[in-house]
Amino acid sequence: KNGPLTVTDANLILGRLVPDYFPKIFGKNEDQPLDLKATQIEFEKLATSINNFDDGRSKEIKKSIDEIAYGLANETMCRPIRALTEAKGYSASNHILACFGGASGQHACAIAQNLCINRILIH
């Protein structure tokens, strides 16, 4: 609530979370439920901003809110993996992607594809 969009927000928009069964840990007092309407409003703002951006190369390609949410979630997870491996002089593509946690299976294939990783281990 009132913060930047997160992977949780992306999964909410994509219908991967059931708000009624999600812990009420949001808001100033950390006692509020997920707010689908607020999340939709923020993704609509982001979609408008992205779709109105013209760098001279676009050919009227507009992204849907779902495409933006999916991309946001996966890129948010790809960046630290890429940064850590490249900082040590390695390419992520030479490694196996090890996944764990409740949502890992929802993102593993797309993350592996974005990082050019050919094998995934889901714990």
N, C-alpha and C positions, 0 to 999 in steps of 0.2 A: 504494500500500500504506500503510495506516494514516493516510491523509489524507482530506480531504473528497472527496465524489463529484465527478467531472469529466465533461466532454463525452465523453472517451474511455471512461469507465465506462458512460455512457449508451449509447454506440454499441456497446459490448461486450454489454450486456444485450439490446439490440435485434437482435443477430446481424449487425451491420454490419461487424464486425471478425473476422478469423480469428486467434486468439491465436498459433497456431504460426508465422505469418508476420509477427508484430508484433515490433519490436525489444525486446530485454530491457533496459529502461532504468528499471525501477521498483525500489522498495525502498531501504533505507538506503545500500547500496553501488551503487545504480543498475545492478544486474545481474540483476534478477528479471523474469520474464515477467508478462504480464497474468494476473490471478487471477480467473477467472469466479466461482468459489465465494465468494470474499471479497466480490466486487462484488454478487453476489446477496444475500448476508447484509445488506450495508449498504442495498441498495434495499428489502429486506423490512422493515428497521427504519424506513426513511423512509416506506414505504407504510403501515405500522401507525400511525405518528405522524400522518400526513396523514389517514388514514381514521378515526382516533379523535378528531380535532379536531372539535368541534361548536361553531359560533359562533351557534347558534340558527336558522340559515337552511337548514341541510342537510336534505335529504329522503332520507337514507340512500343518497346517491350515493357509491359507493366507486370509487376509481381503481385500475386494475391497475398492476402494476409497469412494464409497457411504457408505459402512458400517462404515468406519473410520469417515467420515463426520457426519453421524447420531450419532455415539457414542460420538464424540467430543462435538457436540452441546448439547446433553442431559446430559452428565456428567458435562459439564461446568455449567449447571443450577442446577443439583442435589447437587453438593458439598456444596454450601453455605446453601442450605436448610438443609442438613444433619448436617453441622457444627453448625448452629444456634440452631437447636432443641436438638442435643446431648449435646451442651455446657450448656443448661439449664436443662439437665437431662431427656429429653423427647425422645421418639422414633417418628420419622416422621410417622411411620405406624399407629399411634394412632390418626392421624389428617386427615382432609380433605385438599386436594390440591386446593387452590384457584388460578385461572389463570386469567390473564388480558393482554391486549396488542394484537397487530396485529398477532403475530406468536404463541400465546399461544396455540391455538387449534392444531397446527401442532406438538407440543411437549408434550402436557399434558398427554396423555396415556402412553407414554414411560417413562416419568419422574415418574409418579405415580407407574408404574410397578417397576422401579429401586429402588424406595423408599419404596416399599411394601405398598403403600397407596391404599385403596379400593374405595374411593370416590373422585370425581373431581367436583369443582364448576367453571364453565367458566363464567366470568363476561362480 
